[in-house]
Amino acid sequence: VLGAGFNRSTLVSSADQPTTDPATFYGTALTNHYAKAVHAATEDGRAYGFAFDDVADFASYIQDTAPTGFRLTLGAV
């Protein structure tokens, strides 16, 4: 949570952490400009621009927290 707040520049601007409104991310001059650019370049704003970018469900992966099965299909090599 601290890492996300530092990188997104929301740690001192919001009493509630983690901040969940992406409109408030990267709003100061002292921010992670690399992560800001990476997020701006994606269709839905989700990307890994820093190590804690999955905080508050902003991860770029798809997950199922209650899977009921797994299927793996391999073709001939």
C-alpha positions in Angstrom: 0.0 0.0 0.0 2.9 2.4 0.8 4.7 1.6 -2.4 1.5 2.2 -4.5 0.8 5.5 -2.6 4.4 6.7 -3.2 4.4 5.8 -6.9 1.0 7.1 -7.6 1.6 10.3 -5.5 -1.6 9.7 -3.5 0.0 8.8 -0.1 -0.3 12.3 1.4 -3.3 13.5 -0.6 -5.8 11.0 0.7 -6.4 9.7 4.2 -8.0 6.5 2.8 -5.3 4.1 1.5 -5.1 2.5 -0.9 -6.5 5.1 -3.2 -8.9 3.5 -5.7 -9.7 6.5 -8.0 -7.3 6.4 -10.9 -8.1 10.0 -11.7 -6.1 11.0 -8.6 -3.0 9.0 -9.6 0.2 10.8 -10.8 -1.3 14.2 -10.1 1.8 15.9 -8.7 5.1 16.9 -10.2 6.9 14.4 -7.9 5.5 11.1 -9.2 6.5 8.0 -11.1 6.4 9.5 -14.6 7.4 6.2 -16.1 4.4 4.4 -14.6 2.2 7.3 -15.6 3.3 7.0 -19.3 2.9 3.2 -19.2 -0.6 3.4 -17.9 -1.5 6.2 -20.5 -0.3 3.9 -23.3 -2.7 1.0 -22.4 -6.3 0.7 -23.5 -7.8 0.3 -20.1 -5.1 2.0 -18.0 -4.0 -1.2 -16.4 -0.3 -2.1 -16.6 2.7 -2.9 -14.4 4.6 0.4 -14.3 6.0 -0.3 -10.8 6.3 -3.3 -8.4 3.1 -2.6 -6.4 0.9 -1.7 -9.4 -1.6 -4.5 -8.5 -2.7 -2.7 -5.3 -6.4 -1.9 -5.2 -7.1 -4.3 -8.2 -5.3 -2.3 -10.8 -3.3 -5.3 -12.0 -3.0 -6.0 -15.7 -3.7 -9.7 -15.4 -7.0 -11.5 -15.3 -7.8 -13.6 -12.2 -10.5 -15.8 -10.9 -10.5 -16.0 -7.1 -12.9 -19.0 -7.0 -11.9 -21.3 -9.8 -13.8 -24.6 -10.2 -11.5 -26.3 -12.6 -8.4 -26.2 -14.8 -8.0 -27.4 -18.3 -4.7 -27.6 -20.2 -4.6 -28.6 -23.9 -1.3 -29.3 -25.6 -1.0 -29.8 -29.3 1.6 -31.9 -31.1 5.1 -30.5 -31.2 
